[in-house]
């Protein structure tokens, strides 16, 4: 590990060591390092949390045990520092998981509209490098249902780690960044806690339809063995109805909690869904002998009694009602609201929601059409800064810091990528309730020490292959001056829009030894911990 020139101690945590808010650590002397590490990080925490720091707590516990920092206060504090004026870069900030210098070059070459259209049509983008990377390193990500079932006794050891690593690396290195952002969005919308079929659902339902048609995604999800297992649909029969899936298909997937249904409608829809189950190999199966053929009424739609029969007559009832939900105006408004919150602001106006919902209605749920209404110049120009969720924050650091990410199998340890996401409480497939990980700044504003430690896991290693991302300072040192190094950090990580305050702090830090590789490494680390980098 690099050591601080002033103290001989590491300015980043040593290998195996975590930063603790109360730990005693020697700091560089004020004369040699105007940017004291503790002061810099504490200022970052204050800007992120409005001065209320809940360190070391899981987000749910932090939210329950500390005063919430109002979103408006979070934005106000960042607004005192942010100087984001370029609309092209505002687009990049919202549709990528961290804008790189290459992204900036690309959008400037073809312009806002063409760049957005390219991202809305990901199959036209050559992503062979990322695809080859994933297929070569992590074949487990492509396991079939049968292969997953055969490895169920070693599912956690053989599948979970590599599959999660594949998701991280695809998010970091794919050219299809808007698709990655939408994959993250829909994975929470149709959340399923970890189970062996979950990976198949992630690939065949979420990824496949992320920029397609919302109705197609609902139809695919209804036949997803992982979803049917997770929400207990596989055990719902005419002899014993389980309401879980019926409720969440309405409340979370389509019309929303205020979509106009009652508890009686939930029960009746659960009766409609009886017979939807899986076979012994965990493939979707409809069983007519499990279906309730008696009369049912759901949200005013009547299903008359019929004689029990084979075939798909009972299955057709569920599809008929699903089509009603997909076309329902409440579904259009519910999805429009969530998309606006994801990309634009936490409090979209009725006019904004109406415009996006109209695009949904006129196209039958085309996701690209809705995004064209969401991601306009005017809306991006007036969008407040948004706090990166931990996964977004971590991936954005991988994308912008030029680290080398080796293939790695030790996912479950405390080091490196896997441990960092566990510590940040944002591991894929681990949110236990069907509502998905929250998309609210006040939920994620705690755990600041964990966020800093996550950056140490990216930037705290110099050359050891295998376990850690590896950082080298060479690409950052095109000049021999502190100003030149900071300019390179600005270009690579901030699209040229680093705030004056941060540029001054980093320049002062580098001034005594601007081409010392350890100081450059520390300067990049400080940049990732800054409020400017933690928002987008």
LUMFINU-69670 format. One line per 2 residues: number of its first residue (from 1); for each residue x, y, z of C-alpha. Coordinates in Angstrom, 2 decimals. Layout:
residues N
NUM) X Y Z; ...
END
This chain:
residues 536
1) 0.00 0.00 0.00; 1.20 3.52 -0.65
3) 2.20 5.53 2.39; 1.69 9.21 3.07
5) 4.89 11.19 2.51; 4.29 13.16 5.70
7) 3.57 10.32 8.07; 4.77 7.05 6.60
9) 1.21 5.77 7.15; -1.26 4.77 4.51
11) -3.67 7.57 3.56; -6.08 4.87 2.35
13) -6.99 1.97 4.64; -4.41 -0.82 4.63
15) -5.35 -4.16 3.11; -7.83 -5.86 5.38
17) -8.44 -2.65 7.30; -11.62 -0.59 7.20
19) -11.99 3.10 7.87; -13.75 3.62 11.19
21) -15.23 6.98 12.13; -13.72 6.82 15.61
23) -10.39 5.19 14.76; -7.24 7.04 15.63
25) -5.19 7.64 12.49; -2.21 9.93 11.95
27) -2.89 12.67 9.42; -0.46 14.51 7.16
29) 0.70 17.73 8.70; -1.21 20.89 7.73
31) 1.85 22.39 6.11; 2.34 19.47 3.74
33) -1.29 18.49 3.08; -3.90 21.28 3.23
35) -6.52 18.65 2.44; -6.61 16.62 5.64
37) -8.19 13.25 4.98; -10.60 13.30 7.89
39) -11.70 16.87 7.27; -12.27 16.20 3.60
41) -14.35 13.09 4.21; -16.35 14.70 7.00
43) -17.18 17.61 4.72; -18.36 15.06 2.16
45) -20.57 13.42 4.77; -22.02 16.74 5.86
47) -22.93 17.65 2.30; -24.56 14.27 1.75
49) -26.52 13.99 4.97; -27.25 17.56 5.95
51) -24.90 17.20 8.92; -26.63 14.09 10.28
53) -24.17 11.22 9.95; -25.25 7.66 10.72
55) -22.04 5.70 10.32; -21.82 1.95 10.32
57) -25.57 1.38 10.29; -27.55 -0.43 7.65
59) -29.76 2.04 5.74; -33.01 0.76 7.28
61) -31.58 1.10 10.78; -30.10 4.48 10.00
63) -33.45 5.68 8.71; -35.20 4.50 11.83
65) -32.67 5.73 14.37; -31.61 9.12 13.10
67) -33.31 12.29 12.04; -34.05 12.13 8.33
69) -32.22 14.67 6.22; -34.91 16.29 4.04
71) -34.30 15.83 0.34; -34.55 19.56 -0.22
73) -31.73 20.14 2.27; -29.55 17.53 0.59
75) -30.03 19.21 -2.77; -29.50 22.68 -1.32
77) -26.16 21.66 0.15; -24.98 20.16 -3.10
79) -26.38 23.12 -5.04; -23.92 25.35 -3.22
81) -21.12 23.39 -4.91; -22.41 21.96 -8.21
83) -21.79 23.88 -11.41; -23.45 21.54 -13.91
85) -24.62 23.59 -16.87; -23.89 21.49 -19.96
87) -27.09 19.74 -21.10; -25.18 17.03 -22.96
89) -23.43 16.13 -19.72; -26.69 16.26 -17.78
91) -27.98 13.63 -20.19; -24.88 11.51 -19.63
93) -25.20 11.79 -15.86; -28.77 10.43 -15.96
95) -28.52 7.66 -18.56; -25.12 6.19 -17.62
97) -23.81 4.54 -14.49; -21.01 7.11 -14.40
99) -19.99 9.23 -17.38; -16.51 8.63 -18.72
101) -14.29 10.85 -20.84; -15.15 8.60 -23.79
103) -18.85 9.22 -23.19; -18.26 12.97 -23.20
105) -16.34 12.75 -26.46; -19.10 10.67 -28.03
107) -22.00 12.92 -27.06; -20.11 16.02 -28.18
109) -19.39 14.41 -31.54; -22.99 13.54 -32.44
111) -25.12 15.72 -30.14; -27.82 15.22 -27.51
113) -30.57 13.79 -29.73; -28.49 11.29 -31.69
115) -26.71 10.09 -28.57; -30.01 9.47 -26.80
117) -31.38 7.59 -29.82; -28.26 5.42 -29.93
119) -28.75 4.49 -26.29; -32.46 3.83 -26.87
121) -31.50 1.28 -29.54; -28.83 -0.76 -27.76
123) -28.78 -3.67 -30.20; -27.30 -1.33 -32.81
125) -24.34 -0.54 -30.53; -21.37 -2.87 -30.82
127) -21.02 -4.27 -27.31; -19.02 -7.34 -28.26
129) -16.12 -6.47 -25.96; -18.32 -6.42 -22.87
131) -20.27 -9.48 -24.00; -17.09 -11.47 -24.61
133) -15.76 -10.35 -21.24; -18.83 -11.66 -19.41
135) -19.17 -14.93 -21.36; -15.48 -15.72 -20.92
137) -15.16 -14.80 -17.26; -18.54 -15.78 -15.87
139) -20.22 -18.62 -17.78; -22.39 -19.17 -14.68
141) -24.38 -16.07 -15.64; -25.71 -17.96 -18.67
143) -26.69 -21.19 -16.90; -30.01 -22.63 -17.98
145) -32.79 -23.50 -15.58; -31.64 -27.12 -15.66
147) -28.01 -26.23 -14.96; -29.03 -24.08 -12.02
149) -31.22 -26.85 -10.62; -28.37 -29.34 -10.91
151) -26.14 -27.02 -8.86; -28.69 -26.10 -6.25
153) -26.72 -27.68 -3.41; -23.80 -25.39 -4.26
155) -25.83 -22.48 -5.59; -24.32 -19.88 -3.27
157) -20.74 -21.00 -3.86; -20.89 -21.68 -7.59
159) -23.49 -19.28 -8.98; -24.33 -16.28 -6.79
161) -20.88 -14.71 -6.63; -19.94 -15.03 -10.32
163) -23.42 -13.94 -11.45; -23.32 -10.85 -9.27
165) -19.81 -10.04 -10.49; -21.04 -10.39 -14.07
167) -23.82 -7.87 -13.38; -21.32 -5.40 -11.90
169) -18.85 -5.72 -14.76; -21.52 -5.48 -17.45
171) -22.86 -2.33 -15.79; -19.35 -0.88 -15.62
173) -18.04 -1.76 -19.08; -21.04 -2.10 -21.39
175) -21.54 0.59 -24.03; -25.30 0.10 -23.61
177) -25.49 2.26 -20.53; -29.14 3.29 -20.73
179) -30.13 -0.36 -20.98; -28.08 -1.04 -17.84
181) -29.83 1.80 -16.00; -33.21 0.45 -17.07
183) -32.25 -3.10 -16.13; -31.49 -1.84 -12.64
185) -34.81 0.03 -12.57; -36.95 -2.94 -13.66
187) -35.07 -5.39 -11.41; -36.41 -3.38 -8.47
189) -39.87 -2.91 -10.01; -40.23 -6.70 -10.42
191) -38.09 -7.53 -7.40; -37.44 -11.14 -6.44
193) -35.24 -12.12 -3.51; -32.55 -14.67 -4.26
195) -33.60 -18.12 -5.45; -32.02 -20.39 -8.09
197) -34.49 -19.37 -10.86; -33.89 -15.67 -10.12
199) -30.96 -15.46 -12.51; -33.09 -16.79 -15.37
201) -35.74 -14.16 -14.56; -33.10 -11.42 -14.53
203) -31.89 -12.41 -17.99; -35.10 -13.46 -19.72
205) -37.59 -11.04 -18.20; -35.69 -7.95 -17.02
207) -32.73 -7.65 -19.39; -34.62 -8.81 -22.46
209) -37.46 -6.31 -22.06; -35.64 -3.43 -20.32
211) -36.08 -1.13 -23.32; -38.94 -2.98 -24.97
213) -42.64 -3.04 -24.19; -43.92 -2.89 -20.63
215) -46.80 -5.24 -21.36; -44.42 -7.84 -22.73
217) -42.42 -7.62 -19.52; -45.54 -8.16 -17.40
219) -46.55 -11.17 -19.52; -43.06 -12.67 -19.24
221) -42.97 -12.03 -15.49; -46.29 -13.82 -15.03
223) -44.67 -16.98 -16.45; -41.43 -16.56 -14.49
225) -40.85 -19.56 -12.18; -38.78 -17.34 -9.88
227) -41.63 -14.84 -9.49; -44.24 -17.55 -8.95
229) -42.08 -19.21 -6.30; -41.12 -15.95 -4.58
231) -44.72 -14.74 -4.22; -46.17 -18.17 -3.31
233) -48.25 -18.52 -6.46; -47.06 -22.09 -6.97
235) -49.00 -23.12 -3.85; -52.22 -21.28 -4.70
237) -54.99 -23.67 -5.74; -58.78 -23.87 -5.76
239) -58.50 -25.68 -2.41; -56.37 -22.98 -0.81
241) -55.94 -19.57 -2.40; -52.78 -17.54 -1.74
243) -53.21 -13.82 -2.45; -49.56 -12.71 -2.50
245) -48.91 -12.68 -6.22; -52.31 -11.27 -7.13
247) -51.77 -8.37 -4.72; -48.27 -7.50 -5.89
249) -49.14 -7.84 -9.57; -51.65 -5.04 -9.02
251) -50.01 -2.96 -6.28; -46.36 -3.07 -7.36
253) -46.28 -4.18 -10.99; -49.21 -2.44 -12.71
255) -51.92 -0.08 -11.39; -50.25 0.83 -8.09
257) -51.62 1.05 -4.56; -54.13 3.74 -5.55
259) -55.13 2.00 -8.76; -58.76 1.47 -7.86
261) -58.85 -2.09 -6.56; -60.11 -3.42 -3.22
263) -59.12 -6.29 -0.97; -62.00 -8.24 -2.47
265) -60.51 -7.66 -5.91; -57.20 -9.07 -4.65
267) -58.94 -12.21 -3.45; -60.91 -12.61 -6.66
269) -57.81 -12.10 -8.80; -56.01 -14.74 -6.73
271) -58.83 -17.14 -7.64; -58.40 -16.22 -11.30
273) -54.68 -17.09 -11.03; -55.19 -20.54 -9.51
275) -53.51 -23.15 -11.68; -50.45 -20.99 -12.49
277) -47.56 -23.04 -11.09; -44.33 -24.85 -12.05
279) -43.28 -28.41 -12.87; -40.67 -30.57 -11.16
281) -37.92 -28.94 -13.22; -39.07 -25.44 -12.22
283) -40.49 -24.56 -15.60; -43.78 -22.68 -15.90
285) -46.84 -24.93 -15.92; -50.57 -24.27 -16.01
287) -52.65 -26.95 -14.26; -56.34 -26.82 -15.09
289) -57.08 -29.25 -12.25; -55.86 -26.61 -9.78
291) -58.00 -23.82 -11.25; -61.15 -22.38 -9.65
293) -63.80 -22.44 -12.39; -66.52 -20.84 -10.27
295) -67.79 -17.31 -11.06; -65.43 -14.42 -10.22
297) -65.52 -10.62 -10.52; -62.34 -8.50 -10.42
299) -62.45 -4.70 -10.67; -65.78 -4.98 -12.45
301) -64.61 -7.64 -14.94; -66.83 -10.73 -14.74
303) -65.70 -14.29 -15.28; -68.75 -16.57 -15.40
305) -68.72 -20.04 -13.93; -67.82 -22.81 -16.36
307) -67.46 -26.55 -16.24; -63.99 -27.71 -15.21
309) -62.06 -28.59 -18.32; -58.58 -29.23 -19.53
311) -56.70 -26.98 -21.89; -56.04 -23.34 -21.15
313) -59.55 -21.99 -20.52; -58.72 -21.06 -16.93
315) -55.33 -19.68 -17.89; -57.03 -17.42 -20.41
317) -58.98 -15.77 -17.56; -55.75 -14.57 -15.97
319) -54.39 -13.33 -19.29; -57.61 -11.46 -20.00
321) -57.39 -9.62 -16.69; -53.64 -9.02 -17.10
323) -54.35 -7.25 -20.40; -56.89 -5.09 -18.58
325) -54.23 -4.15 -16.01; -51.61 -3.44 -18.66
327) -53.98 -1.05 -20.51; -55.37 0.58 -17.36
329) -54.81 4.38 -17.07; -53.57 3.90 -13.50
331) -50.79 1.67 -14.80; -49.74 4.35 -17.27
333) -49.56 6.96 -14.51; -47.87 4.62 -12.04
335) -45.07 3.71 -14.46; -44.75 7.32 -15.67
337) -44.32 8.55 -12.09; -41.63 5.97 -11.31
339) -39.67 6.73 -14.47; -39.73 10.45 -13.76
341) -38.53 9.85 -10.21; -35.76 7.57 -11.50
343) -34.41 10.00 -14.08; -35.63 13.51 -13.25
345) -36.85 14.40 -9.77; -38.46 12.92 -6.60
347) -41.57 15.08 -6.98; -42.70 15.06 -10.63
349) -45.49 17.49 -11.46; -48.95 16.31 -12.60
351) -48.19 17.75 -16.05; -44.98 15.73 -16.32
353) -46.76 12.53 -15.27; -49.62 13.16 -17.70
355) -47.24 13.65 -20.63; -45.33 10.41 -19.98
357) -48.55 8.49 -19.28; -49.92 9.72 -22.62
359) -46.88 8.23 -24.36; -47.57 4.94 -22.57
361) -51.22 4.95 -23.63; -50.62 5.93 -27.25
363) -47.94 3.28 -27.82; -49.33 0.43 -25.72
365) -46.56 0.68 -23.12; -43.51 1.29 -25.32
367) -40.65 2.05 -22.92; -38.56 3.95 -25.46
369) -41.48 6.25 -26.27; -41.89 7.08 -22.58
371) -38.18 7.75 -22.15; -38.18 10.19 -25.06
373) -40.75 12.23 -23.11; -38.88 11.85 -19.82
375) -35.37 12.70 -21.08; -35.96 16.06 -22.71
377) -33.57 18.98 -22.59; -36.00 21.07 -20.57
379) -36.62 18.41 -17.95; -32.93 17.62 -17.59
381) -32.10 21.33 -17.33; -34.45 21.64 -14.37
383) -33.67 18.31 -12.72; -32.13 18.58 -9.24
385) -28.99 16.61 -8.44; -29.72 13.09 -7.28
387) -27.75 10.93 -4.84; -26.28 7.81 -6.39
389) -27.52 4.61 -4.83; -24.62 2.43 -3.65
391) -24.56 0.16 -6.74; -24.57 3.21 -9.01
393) -21.88 4.90 -6.93; -19.62 1.84 -6.94
395) -20.00 1.16 -10.65; -19.40 4.82 -11.51
397) -16.06 4.63 -9.70; -15.09 1.49 -11.63
399) -16.01 3.24 -14.88; -14.08 6.46 -14.29
401) -10.93 5.60 -12.31; -9.15 3.43 -14.91
403) -8.75 0.52 -12.51; -8.07 -2.99 -13.76
405) -10.75 -5.48 -12.71; -9.44 -9.05 -12.84
407) -11.65 -12.15 -12.95; -12.29 -13.04 -9.37
409) -13.98 -15.97 -7.65; -13.76 -15.01 -3.97
411) -17.01 -13.05 -4.01; -18.03 -13.70 -0.43
413) -15.05 -12.14 1.34; -14.91 -8.68 2.88
415) -12.49 -7.44 0.25; -13.06 -6.19 -3.25
417) -16.26 -5.89 -5.25; -18.44 -8.44 -3.50
419) -17.61 -7.36 0.02; -18.09 -3.71 -0.86
421) -21.63 -4.26 -2.15; -22.51 -6.35 0.87
423) -21.22 -3.62 3.16; -23.23 -1.05 1.21
425) -26.40 -3.14 1.63; -27.04 -3.09 -2.11
427) -26.23 -6.60 -3.25; -28.26 -7.91 -6.17
429) -31.21 -10.18 -5.36; -30.96 -9.56 -1.62
431) -33.87 -7.14 -0.98; -36.33 -9.41 0.76
433) -39.64 -7.60 0.20; -41.23 -7.35 -3.27
435) -41.07 -3.53 -3.47; -37.37 -3.50 -4.45
437) -34.51 -1.36 -3.17; -35.65 2.20 -2.35
439) -35.02 5.05 -4.75; -35.01 7.80 -2.12
441) -32.02 9.93 -1.17; -32.90 10.02 2.52
443) -32.84 6.21 2.66; -29.29 5.94 1.32
445) -27.80 9.06 2.93; -26.37 7.07 5.84
447) -23.57 4.48 5.66; -21.05 7.14 4.71
449) -18.10 5.25 6.19; -19.10 2.21 4.15
451) -19.18 4.33 0.99; -15.66 5.62 1.67
453) -14.47 2.06 2.36; -15.99 0.97 -0.94
455) -13.81 3.53 -2.69; -10.81 2.18 -0.81
457) -11.62 -1.29 -2.17; -11.37 0.17 -5.68
459) -8.39 2.48 -5.24; -6.45 0.89 -2.40
461) -4.38 -1.67 -4.34; -1.39 -1.18 -6.60
463) -0.50 -4.42 -8.29; -1.77 -7.60 -6.67
465) -3.82 -9.45 -9.31; -6.85 -11.53 -8.53
467) -8.78 -10.07 -5.64; -8.91 -6.30 -5.89
469) -9.43 -3.77 -8.62; -5.91 -2.47 -9.31
471) -5.12 1.22 -9.66; -2.21 2.75 -11.50
473) -1.46 6.46 -11.39; 0.26 6.60 -14.78
475) -2.81 7.56 -16.89; -3.45 10.54 -14.61
477) 0.04 12.03 -14.82; 0.28 13.56 -18.27
479) 1.85 16.68 -16.79; 4.25 17.46 -13.98
481) 2.02 19.97 -12.21; -0.72 19.64 -9.62
483) -3.00 21.72 -11.83; -2.41 19.33 -14.72
485) -3.21 16.23 -12.64; -6.40 17.84 -11.33
487) -7.37 18.74 -14.88; -7.03 15.06 -15.80
489) -9.17 14.03 -12.84; -11.70 16.63 -13.95
491) -11.70 15.29 -17.52; -11.98 11.63 -16.60
493) -14.42 11.83 -13.69; -16.42 15.06 -14.00
495) -16.66 15.80 -17.71; -14.80 19.07 -17.15
497) -17.42 20.31 -14.64; -15.55 19.80 -11.39
499) -16.46 22.53 -8.92; -13.95 25.25 -8.19
501) -13.94 24.28 -4.51; -13.02 20.66 -5.20
503) -10.40 21.61 -7.80; -8.77 23.96 -5.28
505) -8.72 21.33 -2.54; -7.23 18.66 -4.80
507) -4.64 21.07 -6.21; -3.54 22.08 -2.72
509) -3.26 18.42 -1.77; -1.10 17.58 -4.79
511) 1.04 20.73 -4.73; 3.92 19.43 -2.58
513) 4.51 16.40 -4.85; 2.19 16.52 -7.89
515) 3.72 13.51 -9.65; 4.12 11.31 -6.60
517) 2.07 8.24 -7.51; 0.79 7.78 -3.98
519) -0.50 11.34 -3.80; -2.18 10.98 -7.18
521) -3.86 7.80 -5.98; -5.06 9.58 -2.86
523) -6.29 12.55 -4.87; -8.41 10.27 -7.07
525) -9.74 8.58 -3.93; -10.71 11.95 -2.45
527) -12.44 12.85 -5.71; -14.60 9.71 -5.51
529) -15.54 10.58 -1.92; -16.55 14.12 -2.77
531) -20.23 15.14 -2.79; -19.91 16.10 -6.45
533) -19.04 12.52 -7.41; -21.67 10.95 -5.18
535) -24.46 12.85 -6.93; -25.48 12.83 -10.56
END
